């Protein structure tokens, strides 16, 4: 199709328009131009090259008949992203119509009118194919366009124009949505300002309700001035929040300009339902918003999320909060209770019926769903728990064995009125199960906090991977969180009722077969583990804050000494978890040695200038095995200092003695102990071992490390524990998952067959040892073999002890 008549140096553009008027003069309305007019070349070019000017001309030339309409048709052919004069026509086509029939023979007889342009509507099948590819790739390359045009029997040009129109529509609709939010807030502030002015002009007596006298206005005027100052501060906050969402500063004096553009409807129908309930800051996040998120291709700025991305984040947060509250409050048939373990399982078919448009779109191919819900009473009030969840450092301290690393990457809103109501922030977290056979889950997500009622709060998380993909971030992820989080309700006895929902989708083939039943049942990353850990940690905090000392504790330790020992034990446990899962907290280098077992992970790192660790080369080895014993019995065996000689080489072949004990919960298994090993000969000094044990409904932990005797004397007297050097070792115990059976001949877990079900445990064994005190030294093969032999020998001793105990 040629547009030489508009673009060459001749007056062809004007000639074509004039001929068009002659050809269609019979159709012109009364009062239209009676004589043919020429449109100059400069006017035609301005229509083509300036979309904004073209939009204005369309409005001003409403009554100029076919001259304007002919210019519109030619402009639409040359610039597919241009605006048309009628929104209804554009919305009905939605980028799916094509024009044809324009003549490109400029030497034809001037007296013949050009053929009337024909519009071809795409078939529903073609539109469905185009929409499907657009969701996956808004910017298809030439190869994809050729393949699509061949498959749909369309021209390549038609496919290209369709995608250009679709992108333009989506961008314009979002701009319209942002403009609507700003107009609403502006109207609200103007109404408040008018009411304040009216109150100042007509003061009313607060006692009798009648008009106030001149002499009685002073106090009222003072109150109004204070209210005016408060409203001005609120306005400044609104402008600051608006600037955050739009990515540019907003003035509190100037009203926002209109961004309304003449582009029709598209896939942003969900935004229209949100706009009436979403004033932009201080945000009033209303109930009942469940619109799905539409994804827009946008380039991520190096300085943080753009204004469009922030608006998308806000809509995603609202939708995830709505879904979380519904999942927390709805029982059967959405949640079905498992009669074996008593846990609640998600009815996925019912979930898809209720939430037909999931927040993050359909489940990716190769992914499986993991969903769980748990309710429990926790000794903490709702405000304290909400503050803990919204602070990344406090959150990591509350769940140290589950969170390998976390950070808040961007704060979109801090909340309203000095509270966390309406707080919205971007976070990055590494979640872990203490086993080298389960990869760390790296998640980028939004965390949104909302007060549902007096004393009732909700905190919702949802992955932003779909938005990050369109913003230019790497699209590869092995796990994503669908709306998850908790609903917290204050109870009159100082407790809170916590309903926790975990809903994730992950690649199952990344998890070792030993742990697939555990992860699939929601026992690894599920709601039961979050609630159990929260209950145990809050119980520990309540005991430490009380003045009473538990009966088993040794009164020789002062209050400051208890705090120092607990701080040292916490650092020991954190380092143990970091060595098991190879998180980015420490820079571990994985080793591949031919003489190391396949399921044993061996890593190394250099310790330099860290007063809490001995300097040199640190070697870590970890493995996980299945044992035919219940988790409770295995935990009791490993934490008993009297039985330690059956597996620990540090015991010197004899029982150990408990020198100090600090309780951390009602269960005797939650404590910090200081153990002393017997000396092998009179000339050898005894060794002290610091040990922390934890147990809850989701699993248990035994972590220990040899410590220096003089250093521990300082700690027990309240000294700084940061300078006590230690390298931790220990065990992590979890149940093998509901429905699993004993190991088959090759050691794997079998879920089939008719054999008798065995309730077993999954035991993770991990050691960290110093192989050389020089950080610059080379790692030797002998050191790797020593660690591998140590871990293998320990596992064999534990198996032998369990077998001998079972035979009794």
Secondary structure by P-SEA (a helix, b strand, c coil): ccccccccccaaaaaaaaaaaaacccccccccccbbbbbcaaaaaaacccaaaaaaaaaaaccccaaaaaaaaaaaaaccccccccaaaaaaacccccccccccccccccccccccbbbbbbcaaaaaaaaaaaaacccccaaaaaaaaaaacccaaaaaaaaaaaaaaaaaaaaaaaaaaaaaaaaaaaaaaaaaaaaaabbbbcccccccccccaaaaaaaaaaaaaaaaaaaaaaaaaaaaaacbbbbccccccccccccccccaaaaaaacccccccccccccccbbbbbbbbbbbbcccccaaaaaaaaaaaaaaaaaaaaaaccccccccccccccbbbbaaaaaaaaccccccccccccbbbbbbbbbbbccccaaaaaaaaacaaaaaaaccccccccccccccccccccccccccccbbbbbbcccccccbbbbbbbbbbbbccccbbbbbbbbaaaaaaaaccccccccccccccbbbbbccccccbbbbbbbbcccccccccccaaaaaacccccaaaaaaaaaaaaaaaaaaacccccccccccccaaaaaaaaaaaaaaaaaaaaaaacccccbbbbbbbccccccbbbbbbbbcccccccccbbbbbbbbbbbcccaaaaaaaaaccccccccccccccbbbbbcbbbbcccccccbbbbbbbbbccccbbbbbbbbbbbbccccbbbbbbbbbaaaaaaaaaccccccccccccbbbbbccccccccccccccccccccccccbbbbbbbbbbbbccccccccccaaaaaaaaaaaaaaaaaaaaaaaaaaac
